Amino acid sequence: MTVERALAELPCRTPGVHSTALAVDPRSWELLDFTLWTEATRAPGTHYEVLHLSTPELRSLETGRHW
């Protein structure tokens, strides 16, 4: 999968998404995506419950791509 395709498939604008990120696993050169949801979801993939997320200055972050 290319980076462009992976970026296009990220659920960034899906209702209920808090934030999402794309990363590269250098051991296997695989693209990984991580999405934080505001509520539990039935989206495909492995799910974890985040019990606390420290968010200082969250309101000062701009939306959209940061590169």
PQR file with spaces between the fields and no chain letter, atoms N, CA, C, O and H, PARSE charges and radii, in Angstrom:
ATOM       1  N    MET     1       0.839   -1.168    0.000 -0.4000 1.5000
ATOM       2  CA   MET     1       0.000    0.000    0.000 -0.0000 2.0000
ATOM       3  C    MET     1       0.890    1.239    0.000  0.5500 1.7000
ATOM       4  O    MET     1       1.897    1.283    0.706 -0.5500 1.4000
ATOM       5  N    THR     2       0.523    2.232   -0.780 -0.4000 1.5000
ATOM       6  CA   THR     2       1.276    3.477   -0.819 -0.0000 2.0000
ATOM       7  C    THR     2       0.826    4.406    0.303  0.5500 1.7000
ATOM       8  O    THR     2      -0.257    4.240    0.864 -0.5500 1.4000
ATOM       9  H    THR     2      -0.295    2.196   -1.353  0.4000 1.0000
ATOM      10  N    VAL     3       1.658    5.372    0.620 -0.4000 1.5000
ATOM      11  CA   VAL     3       1.317    6.350    1.646 -0.0000 2.0000
ATOM      12  C    VAL     3       0.079    7.142    1.224  0.5500 1.7000
ATOM      13  O    VAL     3      -0.800    7.404    2.045 -0.5500 1.4000
ATOM      14  H    VAL     3       2.539    5.507    0.165  0.4000 1.0000
ATOM      15  N    GLU     4       0.009    7.519   -0.037 -0.4000 1.5000
ATOM      16  CA   GLU     4      -1.133    8.290   -0.525 -0.0000 2.0000
ATOM      17  C    GLU     4      -2.435    7.521   -0.342  0.5500 1.7000
ATOM      18  O    GLU     4      -3.440    8.088    0.088 -0.5500 1.4000
ATOM      19  H    GLU     4       0.723    7.307   -0.704  0.4000 1.0000
ATOM      20  N    ARG     5      -2.419    6.240   -0.664 -0.4000 1.5000
ATOM      21  CA   ARG     5      -3.629    5.417   -0.510 -0.0000 2.0000
ATOM      22  C    ARG     5      -3.986    5.261    0.971  0.5500 1.7000
ATOM      23  O    ARG     5      -5.156    5.348    1.343 -0.5500 1.4000
ATOM      24  H    ARG     5      -1.603    5.780   -1.012  0.4000 1.0000
ATOM      25  N    ALA     6      -2.973    5.030    1.812 -0.4000 1.5000
ATOM      26  CA   ALA     6      -3.224    4.886    3.247 -0.0000 2.0000
ATOM      27  C    ALA     6      -3.813    6.165    3.822  0.5500 1.7000
ATOM      28  O    ALA     6      -4.737    6.105    4.633 -0.5500 1.4000
ATOM      29  H    ALA     6      -2.022    4.960    1.509  0.4000 1.0000
ATOM      30  N    LEU     7      -3.295    7.320    3.417 -0.4000 1.5000
ATOM      31  CA   LEU     7      -3.832    8.594    3.890 -0.0000 2.0000
ATOM      32  C    LEU     7      -5.275    8.777    3.448  0.5500 1.7000
ATOM      33  O    LEU     7      -6.101    9.275    4.212 -0.5500 1.4000
ATOM      34  H    LEU     7      -2.544    7.369    2.759  0.4000 1.0000
ATOM      35  N    ALA     8      -5.581    8.379    2.224 -0.4000 1.5000
ATOM      36  CA   ALA     8      -6.946    8.517    1.716 -0.0000 2.0000
ATOM      37  C    ALA     8      -7.922    7.622    2.471  0.5500 1.7000
ATOM      38  O    ALA     8      -9.104    7.950    2.572 -0.5500 1.4000
ATOM      39  H    ALA     8      -4.910    7.974    1.604  0.4000 1.0000
ATOM      40  N    GLU     9      -7.445    6.499    3.002 -0.4000 1.5000
ATOM      41  CA   GLU     9      -8.318    5.559    3.689 -0.0000 2.0000
ATOM      42  C    GLU     9      -8.455    5.826    5.188  0.5500 1.7000
ATOM      43  O    GLU     9      -9.270    5.186    5.852 -0.5500 1.4000
ATOM      44  H    GLU     9      -6.485    6.233    2.919  0.4000 1.0000
ATOM      45  N    LEU    10      -7.677    6.753    5.725 -0.4000 1.5000
ATOM      46  CA   LEU    10      -7.795    7.060    7.152 -0.0000 2.0000
ATOM      47  C    LEU    10      -9.168    7.668    7.434  0.5500 1.7000
ATOM      48  O    LEU    10      -9.681    8.448    6.632 -0.5500 1.4000
ATOM      49  H    LEU    10      -7.015    7.273    5.186  0.4000 1.0000
ATOM      50  N    PRO    11      -9.762    7.311    8.577 -0.5600 1.5000
ATOM      51  CA   PRO    11     -11.114    7.804    8.879  0.2800 2.0000
ATOM      52  C    PRO    11     -11.127    9.197    9.506  0.5500 1.7000
ATOM      53  O    PRO    11     -11.922    9.459   10.408 -0.5500 1.4000
ATOM      54  N    CYS    12     -10.264   10.085    9.043 -0.4000 1.5000
ATOM      55  CA   CYS    12     -10.096   11.408    9.660 -0.0000 2.0000
ATOM      56  C    CYS    12     -11.390   12.196    9.779  0.5500 1.7000
ATOM      57  O    CYS    12     -11.626   12.847   10.797 -0.5500 1.4000
ATOM      58  H    CYS    12      -9.618    9.872    8.310  0.4000 1.0000
ATOM      59  N    ARG    13     -12.213   12.147    8.775 -0.4000 1.5000
ATOM      60  CA   ARG    13     -13.432   12.962    8.758 -0.0000 2.0000
ATOM      61  C    ARG    13     -14.677   12.175    9.146  0.5500 1.7000
ATOM      62  O    ARG    13     -15.795   12.656    8.959 -0.5500 1.4000
ATOM      63  H    ARG    13     -12.021   11.618    7.948  0.4000 1.0000
ATOM      64  N    THR    14     -14.499   10.984    9.679 -0.4000 1.5000
ATOM      65  CA   THR    14     -15.619   10.163   10.113 -0.0000 2.0000
ATOM      66  C    THR    14     -16.142   10.697   11.443  0.5500 1.7000
ATOM      67  O    THR    14     -15.352   10.980   12.343 -0.5500 1.4000
ATOM      68  H    THR    14     -13.591   10.594    9.831  0.4000 1.0000
ATOM      69  N    PRO    15     -17.463   10.841   11.582 -0.5600 1.5000
ATOM      70  CA   PRO    15     -18.005   11.290   12.868  0.2800 2.0000
ATOM      71  C    PRO    15     -17.567   10.359   13.999  0.5500 1.7000
ATOM      72  O    PRO    15     -17.588    9.138   13.844 -0.5500 1.4000
ATOM      73  N    GLY    16     -17.175   10.927   15.120 -0.4000 1.5000
ATOM      74  CA   GLY    16     -16.744   10.141   16.267 -0.0000 2.0000
ATOM      75  C    GLY    16     -15.243    9.943   16.365  0.5500 1.7000
ATOM      76  O    GLY    16     -14.763    9.387   17.353 -0.5500 1.4000
ATOM      77  H    GLY    16     -17.157   11.919   15.247  0.4000 1.0000
ATOM      78  N    VAL    17     -14.487   10.383   15.362 -0.4000 1.5000
ATOM      79  CA   VAL    17     -13.027   10.247   15.403 -0.0000 2.0000
ATOM      80  C    VAL    17     -12.444   11.443   16.145  0.5500 1.7000
ATOM      81  O    VAL    17     -12.730   12.593   15.812 -0.5500 1.4000
ATOM      82  H    VAL    17     -14.877   10.834   14.559  0.4000 1.0000
ATOM      83  N    HIS    18     -11.632   11.163   17.143 -0.4000 1.5000
ATOM      84  CA   HIS    18     -10.939   12.224   17.885 -0.0000 2.0000
ATOM      85  C    HIS    18      -9.677   12.628   17.144  0.5500 1.7000
ATOM      86  O    HIS    18      -9.460   13.809   16.875 -0.5500 1.4000
ATOM      87  H    HIS    18     -11.400   10.229   17.413  0.4000 1.0000
ATOM      88  N    SER    19      -8.841   11.646   16.812 -0.4000 1.5000
ATOM      89  CA   SER    19      -7.611   11.911   16.068 -0.0000 2.0000
ATOM      90  C    SER    19      -7.138   10.611   15.433  0.5500 1.7000
ATOM      91  O    SER    19      -7.530    9.519   15.845 -0.5500 1.4000
ATOM      92  H    SER    19      -9.016   10.686   17.030  0.4000 1.0000
ATOM      93  N    THR    20      -6.299   10.751   14.434 -0.4000 1.5000
ATOM      94  CA   THR    20      -5.763    9.579   13.736 -0.0000 2.0000
ATOM      95  C    THR    20      -4.343    9.885   13.270  0.5500 1.7000
ATOM      96  O    THR    20      -3.994   11.037   13.012 -0.5500 1.4000
ATOM      97  H    THR    20      -5.981   11.639   14.099  0.4000 1.0000
ATOM      98  N    ALA    21      -3.535    8.840   13.168 -0.4000 1.5000
ATOM      99  CA   ALA    21      -2.136    9.012   12.768 -0.0000 2.0000
ATOM     100  C    ALA    21      -1.704    7.841   11.890  0.5500 1.7000
ATOM     101  O    ALA    21      -2.219    6.730   12.019 -0.5500 1.4000
ATOM     102  H    ALA    21      -3.818    7.904   13.378  0.4000 1.0000
ATOM     103  N    LEU    22      -0.777    8.098   11.021 -0.4000 1.5000
ATOM     104  CA   LEU    22      -0.192    7.089   10.142 -0.0000 2.0000
ATOM     105  C    LEU    22       1.270    6.947   10.537  0.5500 1.7000
ATOM     106  O    LEU    22       1.965    7.946   10.723 -0.5500 1.4000
ATOM     107  H    LEU    22      -0.359    9.000   10.916  0.4000 1.0000
ATOM     108  N    ALA    23       1.742    5.705   10.668 -0.4000 1.5000
ATOM     109  CA   ALA    23       3.125    5.452   11.084 -0.0000 2.0000
ATOM     110  C    ALA    23       3.726    4.335   10.237  0.5500 1.7000
ATOM     111  O    ALA    23       3.004    3.596    9.568 -0.5500 1.4000
ATOM     112  H    ALA    23       1.178    4.893   10.517  0.4000 1.0000
ATOM     113  N    VAL    24       5.051    4.219   10.272 -0.4000 1.5000
ATOM     114  CA   VAL    24       5.769    3.158    9.571 -0.0000 2.0000
ATOM     115  C    VAL    24       6.448    2.275   10.610  0.5500 1.7000
ATOM     116  O    VAL    24       7.144    2.777   11.492 -0.5500 1.4000
ATOM     117  H    VAL    24       5.638    4.820   10.816  0.4000 1.0000
ATOM     118  N    ASP    25       6.250    0.963   10.510 -0.4000 1.5000
ATOM     119  CA   ASP    25       6.954    0.004   11.355 -0.0000 2.0000
ATOM     120  C    ASP    25       8.264   -0.321   10.639  0.5500 1.7000
ATOM     121  O    ASP    25       8.241   -1.030    9.632 -0.5500 1.4000
ATOM     122  H    ASP    25       5.684    0.555    9.792  0.4000 1.0000
ATOM     123  N    PRO    26       9.410    0.174   11.126 -0.5600 1.5000
ATOM     124  CA   PRO    26      10.673   -0.023   10.412  0.2800 2.0000
ATOM     125  C    PRO    26      11.167   -1.468   10.417  0.5500 1.7000
ATOM     126  O    PRO    26      12.028   -1.820    9.611 -0.5500 1.4000
ATOM     127  N    ARG    27      10.645   -2.307   11.300 -0.4000 1.5000
ATOM     128  CA   ARG    27      11.063   -3.716   11.311 -0.0000 2.0000
ATOM     129  C    ARG    27      10.548   -4.453   10.081  0.5500 1.7000
ATOM     130  O    ARG    27      11.238   -5.308    9.524 -0.5500 1.4000
ATOM     131  H    ARG    27       9.945   -2.021   11.954  0.4000 1.0000
ATOM     132  N    SER    28       9.320   -4.113    9.658 -0.4000 1.5000
ATOM     133  CA   SER    28       8.720   -4.825    8.528 -0.0000 2.0000
ATOM     134  C    SER    28       8.349   -3.889    7.379  0.5500 1.7000
ATOM     135  O    SER    28       7.844   -4.346    6.353 -0.5500 1.4000
ATOM     136  H    SER    28       8.760   -3.419   10.110  0.4000 1.0000
ATOM     137  N    TRP    29       8.592   -2.588    7.535 -0.4000 1.5000
ATOM     138  CA   TRP    29       8.243   -1.581    6.551 -0.0000 2.0000
ATOM     139  C    TRP    29       6.753   -1.596    6.221  0.5500 1.7000
ATOM     140  O    TRP    29       6.357   -1.398    5.072 -0.5500 1.4000
ATOM     141  H    TRP    29       9.003   -2.217    8.368  0.4000 1.0000
ATOM     142  N    GLU    30       5.941   -1.832    7.238 -0.4000 1.5000
ATOM     143  CA   GLU    30       4.489   -1.793    7.074 -0.0000 2.0000
ATOM     144  C    GLU    30       3.958   -0.437    7.514  0.5500 1.7000
ATOM     145  O    GLU    30       4.490    0.186    8.433 -0.5500 1.4000
ATOM     146  H    GLU    30       6.263   -1.993    8.171  0.4000 1.0000
ATOM     147  N    LEU    31       2.897    0.010    6.842 -0.4000 1.5000
ATOM     148  CA   LEU    31       2.203    1.212    7.276 -0.0000 2.0000
ATOM     149  C    LEU    31       1.174    0.830    8.327  0.5500 1.7000
ATOM     150  O    LEU    31       0.428   -0.134    8.155 -0.5500 1.4000
ATOM     151  H    LEU    31       2.465   -0.496    6.096  0.4000 1.0000
ATOM     152  N    LEU    32       1.138    1.583    9.408 -0.4000 1.5000
ATOM     153  CA   LEU    32       0.190    1.341   10.495 -0.0000 2.0000
ATOM     154  C    LEU    32      -0.638    2.596   10.690  0.5500 1.7000
ATOM     155  O    LEU    32      -0.138    3.710   10.533 -0.5500 1.4000
ATOM     156  H    LEU    32       1.744    2.366    9.548  0.4000 1.0000
ATOM     157  N    ASP    33      -1.907    2.414   11.033 -0.4000 1.5000
ATOM     158  CA   ASP    33      -2.701    3.587   11.370 -0.0000 2.0000
ATOM     159  C    ASP    33      -3.309    3.402   12.750  0.5500 1.7000
ATOM     160  O    ASP    33      -3.704    2.304   13.141 -0.5500 1.4000
ATOM     161  H    ASP    33      -2.313    1.510   11.161  0.4000 1.0000
ATOM     162  N    PHE    34      -3.370    4.508   13.470 -0.4000 1.5000
ATOM     163  CA   PHE    34      -3.915    4.534   14.822 -0.0000 2.0000
ATOM     164  C    PHE    34      -5.021    5.572   14.847  0.5500 1.7000
ATOM     165  O    PHE    34      -4.827    6.701   14.397 -0.5500 1.4000
ATOM     166  H    PHE    34      -3.050    5.400   13.153  0.4000 1.0000
ATOM     167  N    THR    35      -6.170    5.199   15.366 -0.4000 1.5000
ATOM     168  CA   THR    35      -7.302    6.118   15.449 -0.0000 2.0000
ATOM     169  C    THR    35      -7.854    6.115   16.857  0.5500 1.7000
ATOM     170  O    THR    35      -8.115    5.055   17.428 -0.5500 1.4000
ATOM     171  H    THR    35      -6.328    4.282   15.732  0.4000 1.0000
ATOM     172  N    LEU    36      -8.033    7.311   17.424 -0.4000 1.5000
ATOM     173  CA   LEU    36      -8.692    7.458   18.710 -0.0000 2.0000
ATOM     174  C    LEU    36     -10.136    7.884   18.450  0.5500 1.7000
ATOM     175  O    LEU    36     -10.387    8.896   17.796 -0.5500 1.4000
ATOM     176  H    LEU    36      -7.820    8.171   16.961  0.4000 1.0000
ATOM     177  N    TRP    37     -11.074    7.104   18.967 -0.4000 1.5000
ATOM     178  CA   TRP    37     -12.497    7.385   18.798 -0.0000 2.0000
ATOM     179  C    TRP    37     -13.044    8.000   20.076  0.5500 1.7000
ATOM     180  O    TRP    37     -12.564    7.691   21.167 -0.5500 1.4000
ATOM     181  H    TRP    37     -10.870    6.282   19.498  0.4000 1.0000
ATOM     182  N    THR    38     -14.039    8.866   19.954 -0.4000 1.5000
ATOM     183  CA   THR    38     -14.656    9.472   21.129 -0.0000 2.0000
ATOM     184  C    THR    38     -15.597    8.503   21.835  0.5500 1.7000
ATOM     185  O    THR    38     -15.878    8.677   23.021 -0.5500 1.4000
ATOM     186  H    THR    38     -14.428    9.118   19.068  0.4000 1.0000
ATOM     187  N    GLU    39     -16.082    7.504   21.143 -0.4000 1.5000
ATOM     188  CA   GLU    39     -16.973    6.474   21.685 -0.0000 2.0000
ATOM     189  C    GLU    39     -16.504    5.107   21.172  0.5500 1.7000
ATOM     190  O    GLU    39     -15.708    5.027   20.236 -0.5500 1.4000
ATOM     191  H    GLU    39     -15.854    7.362   20.180  0.4000 1.0000
ATOM     192  N    ALA    40     -17.004    4.040   21.792 -0.4000 1.5000
ATOM     193  CA   ALA    40     -16.699    2.689   21.308 -0.0000 2.0000
ATOM     194  C    ALA    40     -17.203    2.563   19.870  0.5500 1.7000
ATOM     195  O    ALA    40     -18.228    3.145   19.514 -0.5500 1.4000
ATOM     196  H    ALA    40     -17.651    4.105   22.552  0.4000 1.0000
ATOM     197  N    THR    41     -16.487    1.812   19.054 -0.4000 1.5000
ATOM     198  CA   THR    41     -16.844    1.672   17.644 -0.0000 2.0000
ATOM     199  C    THR    41     -16.788    0.215   17.214  0.5500 1.7000
ATOM     200  O    THR    41     -16.188   -0.622   17.890 -0.5500 1.4000
ATOM     201  H    THR    41     -15.655    1.340   19.343  0.4000 1.0000
ATOM     202  N    ARG    42     -17.405   -0.073   16.107 -0.4000 1.5000
ATOM     203  CA   ARG    42     -17.344   -1.417   15.518 -0.0000 2.0000
ATOM     204  C    ARG    42     -16.451   -1.422   14.280  0.5500 1.7000
ATOM     205  O    ARG    42     -16.536   -2.333   13.456 -0.5500 1.4000
ATOM     206  H    ARG    42     -17.892    0.607   15.558  0.4000 1.0000
ATOM     207  N    ALA    43     -15.615   -0.431   14.151 -0.4000 1.5000
ATOM     208  CA   ALA    43     -14.695   -0.358   13.009 -0.0000 2.0000
ATOM     209  C    ALA    43     -13.768   -1.574   13.034  0.5500 1.7000
ATOM     210  O    ALA    43     -13.447   -2.083   14.108 -0.5500 1.4000
ATOM     211  H    ALA    43     -15.546    0.309   14.820  0.4000 1.0000
ATOM     212  N    PRO    44     -13.332   -2.045   11.855 -0.5600 1.5000
ATOM     213  CA   PRO    44     -12.433   -3.198   11.823  0.2800 2.0000
ATOM     214  C    PRO    44     -11.086   -2.877   12.453  0.5500 1.7000
ATOM     215  O    PRO    44     -10.662   -1.721   12.476 -0.5500 1.4000
ATOM     216  N    GLY    45     -10.422   -3.894   12.958 -0.4000 1.5000
ATOM     217  CA   GLY    45      -9.099   -3.723   13.541 -0.0000 2.0000
ATOM     218  C    GLY    45      -9.072   -4.130   14.995  0.5500 1.7000
ATOM     219  O    GLY    45     -10.082   -4.558   15.555 -0.5500 1.4000
ATOM     220  H    GLY    45     -10.767   -4.833   12.939  0.4000 1.0000
ATOM     221  N    THR    46      -7.909   -3.994   15.600 -0.4000 1.5000
ATOM     222  CA   THR    46      -7.723   -4.300   17.011 -0.0000 2.0000
ATOM     223  C    THR    46      -8.122   -3.087   17.830  0.5500 1.7000
ATOM     224  O    THR    46      -7.720   -1.967   17.516 -0.5500 1.4000
ATOM     225  H    THR    46      -7.089   -3.646   15.146  0.4000 1.0000
ATOM     226  N    HIS    47      -8.904   -3.296   18.871 -0.4000 1.5000
ATOM     227  CA   HIS    47      -9.386   -2.190   19.697 -0.0000 2.0000
ATOM     228  C    HIS    47      -8.809   -2.269   21.102  0.5500 1.7000
ATOM     229  O    HIS    47      -8.657   -3.353   21.665 -0.5500 1.4000
ATOM     230  H    HIS    47      -9.230   -4.206   19.126  0.4000 1.0000
ATOM     231  N    TYR    48      -8.492   -1.117   21.655 -0.4000 1.5000
ATOM     232  CA   TYR    48      -8.021   -0.988   23.035 -0.0000 2.0000
ATOM     233  C    TYR    48      -8.825    0.119   23.691  0.5500 1.7000
ATOM     234  O    TYR    48      -9.231    1.075   23.031 -0.5500 1.4000
ATOM     235  H    TYR    48      -8.616   -0.236   21.198  0.4000 1.0000
ATOM     236  N    GLU    49      -9.050   -0.010   24.973 -0.4000 1.5000
ATOM     237  CA   GLU    49      -9.736    1.044   25.713 -0.0000 2.0000
ATOM     238  C    GLU    49      -8.679    1.945   26.350  0.5500 1.7000
ATOM     239  O    GLU    49      -7.842    1.480   27.124 -0.5500 1.4000
ATOM     240  H    GLU    49      -8.720   -0.787   25.509  0.4000 1.0000
ATOM     241  N    VAL    50      -8.724    3.225   26.023 -0.4000 1.5000
ATOM     242  CA   VAL    50      -7.805    4.204   26.600 -0.0000 2.0000
ATOM     243  C    VAL    50      -8.502    4.799   27.808  0.5500 1.7000
ATOM     244  O    VAL    50      -9.516    5.483   27.672 -0.5500 1.4000
ATOM     245  H    VAL    50      -9.404    3.603   25.395  0.4000 1.0000
ATOM     246  N    LEU    51      -7.960    4.540   28.996 -0.4000 1.5000
ATOM     247  CA   LEU    51      -8.615    4.987   30.218 -0.0000 2.0000
ATOM     248  C    LEU    51      -8.341    6.446   30.534  0.5500 1.7000
ATOM     249  O    LEU    51      -9.154    7.095   31.191 -0.5500 1.4000
ATOM     250  H    LEU    51      -7.136    3.985   29.107  0.4000 1.0000
ATOM     251  N    HIS    52      -7.216    6.971   30.083 -0.4000 1.5000
ATOM     252  CA   HIS    52      -6.903    8.380   30.325 -0.0000 2.0000
ATOM     253  C    HIS    52      -6.050    8.897   29.179  0.5500 1.7000
ATOM     254  O    HIS    52      -5.128    8.223   28.721 -0.5500 1.4000
ATOM     255  H    HIS    52      -6.556    6.443   29.549  0.4000 1.0000
ATOM     256  N    LEU    53      -6.363   10.081   28.730 -0.4000 1.5000
ATOM     257  CA   LEU    53      -5.582   10.727   27.677 -0.0000 2.0000
ATOM     258  C    LEU    53      -5.309   12.150   28.124  0.5500 1.7000
ATOM     259  O    LEU    53      -6.230   12.960   28.224 -0.5500 1.4000
ATOM     260  H    LEU    53      -7.113   10.629   29.102  0.4000 1.0000
ATOM     261  N    SER    54      -4.071   12.452   28.388 -0.4000 1.5000
ATOM     262  CA   SER    54      -3.690   13.781   28.827 -0.0000 2.0000
ATOM     263  C    SER    54      -3.713   14.708   27.617  0.5500 1.7000
ATOM     264  O    SER    54      -3.083   14.417   26.600 -0.5500 1.4000
ATOM     265  H    SER    54      -3.323   11.793   28.307  0.4000 1.0000
ATOM     266  N    THR    55      -4.424   15.805   27.719 -0.4000 1.5000
ATOM     267  CA   THR    55      -4.603   16.673   26.551 -0.0000 2.0000
ATOM     268  C    THR    55      -4.349   18.146   26.850  0.5500 1.7000
ATOM     269  O    THR    55      -5.211   18.977   26.567 -0.5500 1.4000
ATOM     270  H    THR    55      -4.936   16.041   28.545  0.4000 1.0000
ATOM     271  N    PRO    56      -3.193   18.494   27.413 -0.5600 1.5000
ATOM     272  CA   PRO    56      -2.934   19.915   27.627  0.2800 2.0000
ATOM     273  C    PRO    56      -2.843   20.647   26.288  0.5500 1.7000
ATOM     274  O    PRO    56      -2.277   20.134   25.322 -0.5500 1.4000
ATOM     275  N    GLU    57      -3.397   21.829   26.248 -0.4000 1.5000
ATOM     276  CA   GLU    57      -3.363   22.668   25.045 -0.0000 2.0000
ATOM     277  C    GLU    57      -4.075   22.045   23.846  0.5500 1.7000
ATOM     278  O    GLU    57      -3.781   22.408   22.707 -0.5500 1.4000
ATOM     279  H    GLU    57      -3.856   22.246   27.032  0.4000 1.0000
ATOM     280  N    LEU    58      -4.996   21.124   24.071 -0.4000 1.5000
ATOM     281  CA   LEU    58      -5.700   20.458   22.966 -0.0000 2.0000
ATOM     282  C    LEU    58      -6.417   21.464   22.074  0.5500 1.7000
ATOM     283  O    LEU    58      -6.407   21.327   20.850 -0.5500 1.4000
ATOM     284  H    LEU    58      -5.236   20.829   24.996  0.4000 1.0000
ATOM     285  N    ARG    59      -7.027   22.456   22.670 -0.4000 1.5000
ATOM     286  CA   ARG    59      -7.781   23.439   21.880 -0.0000 2.0000
ATOM     287  C    ARG    59      -6.882   24.302   20.993  0.5500 1.7000
ATOM     288  O    ARG    59      -7.359   24.908   20.033 -0.5500 1.4000
ATOM     289  H    ARG    59      -7.035   22.566   23.663  0.4000 1.0000
ATOM     290  N    SER    60      -5.600   24.360   21.303 -0.4000 1.5000
ATOM     291  CA   SER    60      -4.700   25.180   20.491 -0.0000 2.0000
ATOM     292  C    SER    60      -4.177   24.430   19.261  0.5500 1.7000
ATOM     293  O    SER    60      -3.551   25.040   18.394 -0.5500 1.4000
ATOM     294  H    SER    60      -5.213   23.867   22.083  0.4000 1.0000
ATOM     295  N    LEU    61      -4.421   23.120   19.171 -0.4000 1.5000
ATOM     296  CA   LEU    61      -3.979   22.345   18.006 -0.0000 2.0000
ATOM     297  C    LEU    61      -4.861   22.650   16.802  0.5500 1.7000
ATOM     298  O    LEU    61      -6.085   22.710   16.915 -0.5500 1.4000
ATOM     299  H    LEU    61      -4.930   22.625   19.876  0.4000 1.0000
ATOM     300  N    GLU    62      -4.237   22.836   15.672 -0.4000 1.5000
ATOM     301  CA   GLU    62      -4.982   23.041   14.446 -0.0000 2.0000
ATOM     302  C    GLU    62      -5.460   21.721   13.889  0.5500 1.7000
ATOM     303  O    GLU    62      -4.832   20.689   14.127 -0.5500 1.4000
ATOM     304  H    GLU    62      -3.242   22.787   15.581  0.4000 1.0000
ATOM     305  N    THR    63      -6.556   21.729   13.154 -0.4000 1.5000
ATOM     306  CA   THR    63      -7.048   20.508   12.528 -0.0000 2.0000
ATOM     307  C    THR    63      -6.382   20.344   11.170  0.5500 1.7000
ATOM     308  O    THR    63      -5.828   21.296   10.621 -0.5500 1.4000
ATOM     309  H    THR    63      -7.066   22.567   12.961  0.4000 1.0000
ATOM     310  N    GLY    64      -6.440   19.140   10.637 -0.4000 1.5000
ATOM     311  CA   GLY    64      -5.857   18.864    9.334 -0.0000 2.0000
ATOM     312  C    GLY    64      -4.449   18.334    9.416  0.5500 1.7000
ATOM     313  O    GLY    64      -3.944   18.043   10.500 -0.5500 1.4000
ATOM     314  H    GLY    64      -6.890   18.367   11.083  0.4000 1.0000
ATOM     315  N    ARG    65      -3.824   18.210    8.277 -0.4000 1.5000
ATOM     316  CA   ARG    65      -2.456   17.687    8.210 -0.0000 2.0000
ATOM     317  C    ARG    65      -1.480   18.651    8.878  0.5500 1.7000
ATOM     318  O    ARG    65      -1.647   19.869    8.814 -0.5500 1.4000
ATOM     319  H    ARG    65      -4.234   18.446    7.397  0.4000 1.0000
ATOM     320  N    HIS    66      -0.465   18.087    9.517 -0.4000 1.5000
ATOM     321  CA   HIS    66       0.517   18.898   10.221 -0.0000 2.0000
ATOM     322  C    HIS    66       1.900   18.809    9.586  0.5500 1.7000
ATOM     323  O    HIS    66       2.911   18.870   10.286 -0.5500 1.4000
ATOM     324  H    HIS    66      -0.330   17.097    9.569  0.4000 1.0000
ATOM     325  N    TRP    67       1.947   18.667    8.278 -0.4000 1.5000
ATOM     326  CA   TRP    67       3.228   18.683    7.573 -0.0000 2.0000
ATOM     327  C    TRP    67       3.114   19.489    6.319  0.5500 1.7000
ATOM     328  O    TRP    67       4.090   19.624    5.581 -0.5500 1.4000
ATOM     329  H    TRP    67       1.125   18.618    7.709  0.4000 1.0000
